[in-house]
Amino acid sequence: MISYKNALEIIANEISTASETKNLPLLACVKHICAEDLYASSDLPSAPISLRDGIALLGNKSYQVSTGDTLKEGTVAVIPLEEINNSNHVTMKQNIKEVAEDIKKGELLLKKGDYITAYSITSLASQGIKSIKVFKRIKVSILSIGDNLCPIQKDIKEGEVYNSNALSLGARILESGANIHKVWQSKNDKNEILECLQELSEKSDFIVTTGAMSMHDAMSKTLYSDEFKILFHKVQIAPASPTALSIFNETPILHLPGLPLSSLLGFELLGIPTLKIIKNENIQNKKSIFVKNEEEFTCKDNCTSAIPGFFNGITFKSAPSFKAGMLNVLAKCNGYALIKNTNIIEKDAFVEFFAFLKN
């Protein structure tokens, strides 16, 4: 069993990135990864502009302007219309947006590897950039393993459970800017698992399996056959400690437990970092904040624990229950606290909080 830190290091060092690119119109680039460095071709604004409706002062003269108007050379300030009769003190450059105050010519607007958001588009559009080169979205497949799983498309039978893990993981993958290739199910059987993985690996950039990771289950045992290169198996995290990462036919596979909270938090802790590398996304330390804990809770003291909960802007409150088998916990949370080797987290103690991000 390896530490969470070591697992992340292995992911960073062993997982290959995708390289295929294409050119897309600007609006179609959202949720893609930029494949080139993009620089500003001109200053913004290229001339001083007024930030208010009012009277512009130019030496001993003045003239009326509207918000956004280009100002005459030598204009020193703009007095808003509503302040004209009460303006006793005027400062230089008051209500003026100066040349290059927003963007300077030659400024780096977007780096290769940046995830493109709606706000990334703002600066690009201001420069008249109509299309850019992006990395093609990767294809991810999900294989759920279990003898009692029922696809959402079918009527459930006695003793079965709907395969909610696959839908949740699929939605999270789509949120991150990747595409879903296939969502399949397999019985807890070595030959059937291998057959599915063989076919999925032919057209998938990444595969996520869920279930059958207990010691005597088929996926856990199949990992040690010749077809797999194991990068790690079992991580000191709670939940999701049985998680493994392997290479099968040159395709990386993240093997998650089947219990819902274990599966979903395991993907958050290990699947998202893997996905970012495969997508060619710039890897940065995930942003966290240290906040006060609202109510005492306990967790395991021999590993790194991901505790789902809700941050209200002031304090963090853990979910009422965060057992590995809980299903609906994350729907009521906006992130998790990462606790390292500590059993009791007291009220008002500071915890490290990570928000669930959309990429």
Buried (B, 14 or more C-beta within 10 A) or exposed (E): EBBBEEBBEBBEEBBEBBEEBEEBEBEBBBBBBBBBEBBBEBBBBEEBBBBBBBBBBBEEEBEEBEEEBEBEEEBBBBBBBEBEEEBEEEEEEBBBBEEBBBBEEEBEBBEBBBBBBEEBBEBBEBBEBEBBBBBBBBBBBBBBBBEEBBBEEEEEEEEBBEBBBBBBBBEBBBBBBBEBBBBBBBBBBBEBBBEBBEEBBEEBBBBBBBBBBBEEBBBBBBBEEEBBEEBBBBBBBBBBBBBBBBBBBEBBBBBBBBBBBBBBBBBBBBBBBBBBBBBBBEEEEBEBEEBEBBBEBEBBEEBBBBBBBBBEEEBBBBBEEBEBEBBEBBEEBBBBBBBBEBEEBEEEEEBBBBBBEEB
